[in-house]
Amino acid sequence: MPSLPSVNHKFTSKIVNGKPAIIQRFFPVTSHELHVGATKVLEVPRIMPDGRKDTAILEIEIEPNTLEGYTYHFQGAGEYLENNKFQDVHVVLACSDVKPHQQQQSCTAPIHNQSPTTVQTNSKPYTNYKFTSKMVNGKPATVQRFLPATSHELHIGATKVLKIPRIMPDGRKDIAILEIEIEPDTLEGYTHHFQGAGEHLENDKFQDVHVVITRSDVAPSND
């Protein structure tokens, strides 16, 4: 049962204030490929400066035991793709299947230093595993994550755990744990703010993290 639609074939520069910004692509891979490693090819349709339509090829080497959400960075991609409208390209690995009978989130490596808090996941699994800093003009910006909670959890309160795949400054892959306290009668859309998250996550690529609570089920109609 695929968790994501197939890859988005449109590859266009995002213009911010008249300037090109980073392009982010989500690249589906199977949990097996994340576990054993693979070489994947990302085809990038593009329009050349002279108006020709063309396809650029990016080869993605997936190392064994790579975390979902791991991001490949192609700096100066405009040069690489022969199109100066592109600055940098970030290719984010996204799991495209769900392993049955898996207690942990699928497609993640073993968790280090995990807090003992258990996570109630009677509703949907976490919908968004991607956690990457969005770089604008070389500076990190706020990262926004959506954390599903059931209407029951929103009503009575709960402690939820958000697992964040990350790459440490020394190159190690790790998972950070953010504990989210949902107070009783919390509104859907309520946002938890983690200022200076780079320090908290031991990765100075992250600035602030906003975790937005979203309802993951439809409450039965009640008077």
N, C-alpha and C positions, 0 to 999 in steps of 0.2 A: 504494500500500500504506500505509494510514494508520498513523501511529506512535502515535496516541492514540485511545482510544475517544471517542465524542462527549461533548459537555459534560455535566457532572453537574447534573441539574435540581434537586437538593435544595439548599436554601439555608437553613441553620439556624445560629443563633448557637452558637459553641463556648463553653461555660461553663468557666472555670478558677477553682477555689476560690470558686465561687459568683458570680464576676463574668464578664460577657461579654467576649470577646476578639475579636481581628481575625478576619474571615472572609476566606479566600483562595479565589478561583475560578480555574480554568484554562480559558482561552477558546481553542478551536481556530480557527486561521486557516491559510490556504494560504500556501505560500512566495511565490506570486504576489502575494497581498494584502500580505504583509510587504514585498515589493519595491516595488510601485507605490502602496501606500496604499489605504485603504478606510474606509467607515463601516459599523460592525457594530452590531447590536442584541443586547444580552444581556437575556433575559427571566428575571426572578427570581421564582419562585413564593414566596409569603410568606403567613403567617397574621397577620391584623390583630389588634390588642388586643381587639376585640370578637368575635373568633372567625371573622370572614369570611375566605374564601380569596381571594387576589388575586394579580396579577402586576405586579411593578414592572419598569420599562423603564430600562436603562442604555444610553446611546449611547456607543460606543467609537470615537473617531477615531484610526485607525491612520495615522500619517504614513508617507510613502515611506521605504524603507530602514530600517524599524524592526527592531530585533533581536528574535529569539525570546527569550522570557524577560523582555521589557520589562514592567514592572508599572505599571498605572494605580491610583492611590490615591484612594479616595472617603472623605475624612475625615468624621466625624460622619454616617455613613451611616444611623444609626438615625433621625435627623431626616429625611434625604432619603427613606428608605424607609418613613417613618411607622411605625416599629417600634423602640421604645427598647431592644429586646434587642440591636440591632446597634450596634457601635461603628464601626469602620472596615472598609471592604471593599477588598481588593486583587484586581484582575483581572490575571492573568498571561497574556500571549499565549503560546500553545503551538502549534508547527507541527503541522499535521494531515496533511501529506503528505511524501513523500520524493522529492526530485528525483533521477532517475537520473543516472549519470555525473557526479557532483559530488564532487570530491576533498575539499573542505572540508566541515565539518559543514553540512548543509542549513540554510537559513533563518538564516544569520548574515550580518552586514554584513562588509566587508573588515576584516581584522585589522590593528591598528596595533601597531608595536613588537613583533612576534611573535618569540619566541626561535627560533633556527634548528633546534631539535630536531625531528626528524620523529616522527610518531606512527604506530605500527603498529596498524592497525585491521582485522586479518584476521578478527576476530570480529564482534561487533555494533558499530554506532556507539554513541557515548555515549548512555545511555538517559535521562539526566535533564539537561536543559539549563537548568532553572530555578535561579536563584541569587538569592534575595531575602532580605533580613533580615526575620525575624519580629518584629514590634514588640509587646511586651506592656506595657501601661500606659505607652506612649510611650517605652519603652527598648528598644534593639536586643538581640536574644538570639543565641545560637549558631546558625549555619547549618550544616546537614548536607548534604553532597553524596555521591552514590554513583558510584564510578568503576569501570566494568567492566574486568576483566582476564581473559585466558584462563587455563585451568589450566596451560598451558605457561609463560606469563609468570609466574604465581605460583610455578612450580617453579624456573625458571632465573633469574628476576629480569628487570627491564625498567625503562626510563625512560618514563613516560607523561606526557602533557600534558593538563591540564584547562583548557578555555577557559571563561571566566566573563564573559558579557555584563554590563556595568555602565553606570551613568550617573554621569559625573563631577560634582563639585560645580558646575562651570560649565555643566552641561547637556549636554556632549558625550556621545555614545554611544561606547563603547569596549569592547574585550575584554581582560580580564586573563588572564595565563598563569600557572598554577601547575604547576611541574614536580614530579612525584611519582616518587620513587625506590622501586621495588618490589624489596626484597631477595630473593635466592633463598630458596625454601621459606617464603615468606610465607603466612600463613593467610588464607583468605577471611574477611572481616569485620574484618581489621586496620584500624585507624583512624589516619590522619595528622592531627595537630592543628596548625593555624596560629593561634597566639595573636596578638592585636592585628592581625587581618587588615585592619581598617579602614585602618591605616597602609600595609600592604603593597599593598592594592588602591586606595589613594588615595581612599577613600570612607569617611567616618566613620560611615556608616550600618551598616557591618559591624563586628562585634566579633570573634568567633572563628569559624573555619571548621573543621569536621571532615569529612575526606574518607575515606569508608569504601570499602575495596576489596571489590568483589563479583565472584564468578566469573560470566563471561558465557557459558560453554559447559559441556557435561557431558563430563568426561574419559572416554575409553574405558576399560572395566574392565581393570585391570592387576594382575597378581599382585605 
